């Protein structure tokens, strides 16, 4: 039987994100711009971002808990530090080993939420802010030390 969308067998049991959690995740996604000094407008990415979070939950229902916990952590950090400092804490230290088990709730949020949001934000178009030209979406290849980058840079065009 043809299945349009891949789903985890338990995804039907996962509760939908509440409006407040979904809003908190969007705000986290938008906050990537000022922290990374990105100049692009994130609003055109909103539908793709929402689809991304829905797909994460469909593929692995625990993402509902990850996003809910991330919203709670964001609220706690904002109350303690203020908004700008709270997002700086969330974006500042990612787990170096993505295969590692998160040791704290903050590590969990960084590994499974903010780190993935940064990756999707860059893939949706923000990567242009780092010098890529003729770039409309995902790129192939990896940035390897002492190897050429897998995209054209502004310096290549001159």
C-alpha positions, 0 to 999 in steps of 0.5 A: 500500500502506498503511504504518502507520509512516513509515520512512526507507529505511535505518532497517532498517539502523540498529542499535538503541540499546544498553541503556546508551545508552537508559538514558543518554538517559532520564537526560538526559530526567529531568535536564531537570526539576531544571535547569528546576525542573519539578515534574512526575514524568517517569515517566509520560512514559517510554513516550512518550519511548521511542517518540519516540526510536524514531521519530526513528531510524525517520525518520532513522537518524543519530539512533542515532549522535546518541544514542550520541555524546550518551551518550559526551559525558555520560559525559565531562562527568560524569567531568570535572565531576560529574553536576549540572554536566555536565547544566548544560553540556548544557542551558545553551547551545543553538545560536541558529540551529537551521538552523546546522551544529553546530561541536562535538560538544557543539553537536550534542548540544545541537541534536539531542538535549537541545534536542529532549528539552526540547521533548518534555518540555514538550509532554508536560506539563511546560509546566504548570510555566510557568503554562499551565492546562487544558493536556493536550498540544501547543499551537498557535501561537507566543510572539511578542514583544508578542503574547498567549500561545497558551494560558491562564495562571493570571492569566487564570483569576482 
